[in-house]
Amino acid sequence: MTEEIIVLTDVVLITVIVQRGAADKVVMAAQKAGAQGATIFYARGTGVRQRHLGVLGVTVNAEKEVVYIVAACDQADRIFERVFIAAKLDTPGMGMIYMTHLEKMATHIPHDLIARFAGHE
């Protein structure tokens, strides 16, 4: 068996930070838009936004969920937009989303998928 690393370079990381309990909705929206999956972890946040929202009477929970979604560049904008809408990120205090280009990424890719993209099928 030859060890071969398939490196993907046309991918982005979409990071979504939302209120605790909202990650499942984010992942469902991302998958409907074409994402293969996501990683969710818990975090605690603080910042200027909390103080300003407190004055307006809006309570912002410090407990957050962070969702990582790796996506092909050609799907990234669609996933980004669908997640933004599903997570209601246009509402103050709901969270934020950003996208970062990944220099390279590697994981197991099934041989039939490699062959399809290489044009050998």
C-alpha positions as CSV (number, residue, x, y, z in Angstrom):
1,M,0.0,0.0,0.0
2,T,1.4,3.3,-1.0
3,E,0.9,6.2,1.3
4,E,-0.4,9.1,-0.7
5,I,-1.6,12.4,0.6
6,I,-4.2,14.2,-1.5
7,V,-3.9,17.9,-0.8
8,L,-6.9,20.2,-1.5
9,T,-6.1,23.8,-2.2
10,D,-9.4,25.2,-3.4
11,V,-11.1,25.2,0.0
12,V,-12.2,27.7,2.6
13,L,-13.0,27.5,6.3
14,I,-16.3,29.1,7.3
15,T,-16.4,30.0,11.0
16,V,-19.7,30.8,12.6
17,I,-20.0,32.0,16.2
18,V,-23.5,31.8,17.6
19,Q,-25.5,31.8,20.8
20,R,-25.6,28.5,22.7
21,G,-28.2,26.2,21.2
22,A,-28.1,27.7,17.6
23,A,-25.3,25.4,16.2
24,D,-27.7,22.7,15.0
25,K,-29.6,25.2,12.9
26,V,-26.4,26.4,11.4
27,V,-25.2,22.9,10.5
28,M,-28.6,22.0,8.9
29,A,-28.5,25.1,6.8
30,A,-24.9,24.5,5.7
31,Q,-25.7,20.9,4.8
32,K,-28.7,21.9,2.8
33,A,-26.5,24.3,0.9
34,G,-23.9,21.6,0.1
35,A,-21.6,21.3,3.0
36,Q,-20.4,17.8,3.8
37,G,-20.3,18.3,7.6
38,A,-19.2,20.6,10.4
39,T,-17.3,20.7,13.7
40,I,-19.0,22.3,16.7
41,F,-17.3,23.3,19.9
42,Y,-18.3,25.4,22.9
43,A,-16.6,28.7,23.8
44,R,-17.2,31.7,26.1
45,G,-17.2,35.2,24.6
46,T,-16.9,38.7,25.9
47,G,-16.4,42.1,24.3
48,V,-17.6,45.6,23.7
49,R,-20.8,44.4,22.1
50,Q,-22.0,43.0,25.4
51,R,-21.8,46.3,27.2
52,H,-23.6,48.2,24.4
53,L,-26.4,45.6,24.2
54,G,-26.8,45.6,27.9
55,V,-27.7,49.3,27.8
56,L,-30.3,48.6,25.2
57,G,-31.8,45.9,27.5
58,V,-30.8,43.0,25.4
59,T,-29.2,40.1,27.3
60,V,-26.3,38.5,25.5
61,N,-25.3,35.1,26.8
62,A,-21.5,34.6,27.2
63,E,-21.8,30.9,26.3
64,K,-21.2,30.4,22.5
65,E,-21.1,27.7,20.0
66,V,-18.4,27.8,17.3
67,V,-19.0,26.0,14.1
68,Y,-16.2,25.1,11.6
69,I,-17.3,24.3,8.0
70,V,-14.8,23.4,5.4
71,A,-16.1,24.0,1.9
72,A,-15.0,24.0,-1.7
73,C,-14.5,27.5,-3.0
74,D,-17.3,27.1,-5.5
75,Q,-19.8,26.3,-2.8
76,A,-18.6,28.7,-0.1
77,D,-20.6,31.8,-1.0
78,R,-23.9,29.8,-1.1
79,I,-23.1,28.1,2.3
80,F,-22.1,31.5,3.8
81,E,-25.3,33.2,2.8
82,R,-27.6,30.4,3.9
83,V,-25.9,30.1,7.3
84,F,-26.1,33.9,7.8
85,I,-29.8,33.8,7.2
86,A,-30.5,30.7,9.2
87,A,-28.6,32.0,12.2
88,K,-30.3,35.4,12.0
89,L,-26.9,37.1,12.1
90,D,-28.4,40.4,10.9
91,T,-29.9,40.6,14.4
92,P,-27.7,42.4,17.1
93,G,-26.1,40.0,19.5
94,M,-26.8,36.8,17.5
95,G,-23.2,36.2,16.5
96,M,-20.9,36.5,13.5
97,I,-19.6,34.6,10.5
98,Y,-16.3,34.8,8.6
99,M,-14.5,32.9,5.8
100,T,-10.8,32.2,5.5
101,H,-9.0,30.7,2.6
102,L,-7.1,27.5,3.5
103,E,-3.7,27.2,2.0
104,K,-4.0,23.4,2.0
105,M,-6.1,20.7,3.5
106,A,-5.8,16.9,3.6
107,T,-8.2,14.1,4.7
108,H,-9.3,10.7,3.4
109,I,-10.9,11.0,0.0
110,P,-12.5,7.9,-1.5
111,H,-10.7,6.6,-4.6
112,D,-13.9,6.7,-6.7
113,L,-14.3,10.4,-5.9
114,I,-10.7,11.1,-6.9
115,A,-11.2,9.2,-10.1
116,R,-14.3,11.1,-10.9
117,F,-12.6,14.5,-10.5
118,A,-9.5,13.4,-12.3
119,G,-11.7,12.3,-15.3
120,H,-10.9,8.6,-15.1
121,E,-14.4,7.4,-14.6
